[in-house]
């Protein structure tokens, strides 16, 4: 081993004797990180479960993309550790069919769990499900209740979808209201855009962070 190699720290030193322990390449770092993450997850660490789920979802830390494994670990993080972002991810995986056949009916209870705990993405998804009757019986009052809660938390998507509910459930757009993507529009222009969004199914929420 050359003196230069030692000085450049290409050989991480032993934490006890400070002697070089061997070259740690990028793949070795990924394997070490992956193995430690799996160990923590199997020992019941909910955060590790969630991160392992995300690793399978994105194909990082030396893992290949595996939506079934991602869904399984997210479900464990939710059930074992009460991880609310994992609840959101399970809900979307079930709704959109990632890791299994799409099943909006099974997605709704996961969104409901997260919504009760205050996760705004779950609140929005639950409100939308009730409004559309997607996976649950259509209930505009329930949709209004959840979307209004999201609006009160400052979520623009909830505010906009609340306005799109049919009368008397929806809230009218006010002139000069800059909340959400409509900006400072007059009520007639806002109403026209709302109608277009309702016909096309458009919304302005970006994909969940998972």
N, C-alpha and C positions, 0 to 999 in steps of 0.2 A: 504494500500500500504506500503510495507516494505521500510526501509531506503536503503537497498541494491538495490532495484529496481530503486529508484530515482537516486542513484549514478551511476548506470550502464547505465542510459539513455534509459532504455527499454520503458519509458513513455516520448515521446517527449514533451518538455515544451511548453506552450503557448507563442507565440512570444511577447505578450504584458505583461502578468503578470508573466511569467516564471513558472507557476504551471503546474504539469503534466496534460496531456489531454487524456490519455488512451493508451492502448497498440496498437502499429501499427505493425501488422504481415506482412509477405511477400505478402500475397494475397491482404491485404488492400493497401499496397504500389503500387502494380500493378494496382489495381482498380483506385487509385488516379491518377497515371501517365496516365493511359488510358483515364480517363475522362477529364483530363486537355488537353491531346493531341487532343481528339475529339473536345473539345470546341474551341481550337485554330484553328483546321482545318476548322470547320464550320464557323469560323469568317473570313476565307480567307487567313490564313497564309500558304503560299506555302510550306515552310519547314515542317510545321506540317502535311500538306497533304501528302508530300513525306514520312515522317516518319510513318504516319498511314498506308500508302500503304505498306511499308516494314514490318510493324507489322503484317498486314493480310497475307502477303506473307510468313513470317517465323513462324507465330503463336506465337508471343511473346507479352509481356505486358498484359497477361491475355486474349488474343484474340485467337480464333481458326483459323486455316488456311482457307482462303477464297480468292481464286484467282480472283473471279469476283469483290469483294470489293477492292482488291489490285489494279486491273486494273482501276477501276473507280476513286479511289483517285489519282493514278499516272496521269491519264488523266487530272483530275482537276488541279493538281499541275502544269502540263505542260501548260494548256490553260489559267488558271487564273494567275499563278505566273511566267510563263516562266521558270520553273525549268528544266534545261537541262538534268540532270540525270534521271528525271522522263520521259522525252521524250525517252531516251534510253530504259528504262524499258517497256514503252508502246510498243515500236517497237518490242522488243524481245517477249513480251507477245503475240502480234498479230502474229508474225512470227512462234512462237513455239506452239501456242494454249494454253495459260495459262489464264483461265477465260472465254474463248470463243473458237470457232472453229478456227484452224490455218488459217490465211489469209495473206500470204506474200505480196499481192498487197496492202493491207491497212497498212502494216508495213512500207513500203518504205517511205511514206511522213513523218512519225515520225522520221525515221533515217535521212531524209534529213533536217528536222528542226534542229535536234541536230548537224548534221554535219556542217551546216552553222554557228552555234554558236561555233564550234571548239571542240566538244566532240569527243575524238579520237575513242571511241568504236562505235559511230554512223558513223563516217567517215569510219571505217573499214567495218562495216556492209553494208553501202551503196555501197562501192567499190565492196564488194563481191556479192551483189545483181546484180549490173550491169554486173559483170564478168560472173555470172552464168545464168543471165536472170531469176532471182528468184523474182517474184512479179513485174518485170519491164522488158521492152524489153532489150535484151542483147545489151550492148554498151561498147566495149572494151576501147574506148577513154575516156568515162566517168569513167569507172573503173580505168583506169590508172591515171586520174586526181585526183580522191579521194584517191586512195592508195598511190600515190606519196605525196600527202599532209600529209597523216598520217605518211609516212616514214620520211618526213622532220620534223615532230614533235617528232621523235625518237621512233616511234612504230615499234617493230620488226615484229609483225604479218602483218602489212601493207607492210613492206619491203619485206617479204617473198612471200606474195601473189602477189605483184607487179612483182616479178621475174617469177612467174608462169603463167602470162598472155602470150598468144601465140604471136609469132613474128608478126609484129614488135613492138608490144605494151609493152611487158615485158622488164625488165631490166636484163641484164645478171649478173650472180653471178661472183664476182671478187675473184681471189685467195687471200687468206690472209685476207678476210673480215670477221671479227668476229661478225658482226651485226646479231642478231637473232640466232635461234637454230642450224643453219648449222655450226657456229663457223668457225674455220680456216681450211676449207676444200678446196681441189683442185676443179676446175670447173667441172671436169668429175664426181666426187663423188657427188657434189652438184646437178648436173643435174639429176643424177640417183635418188637421194632422192626426187627432185622436181617431177619427173615423177611418183614416187610411191605415193606421197601425192596427186597428181592430180587424180590418179586412185582410191584412197581409200577415198578421200574427207577429209583427215586429215588436221587439222590446229593446231597451237600451242597456240592459244589464250585461256586463261582460261575463265571460265564463268564470265559474268558481275557481278560487285559488287552490282548492283541494288541500 
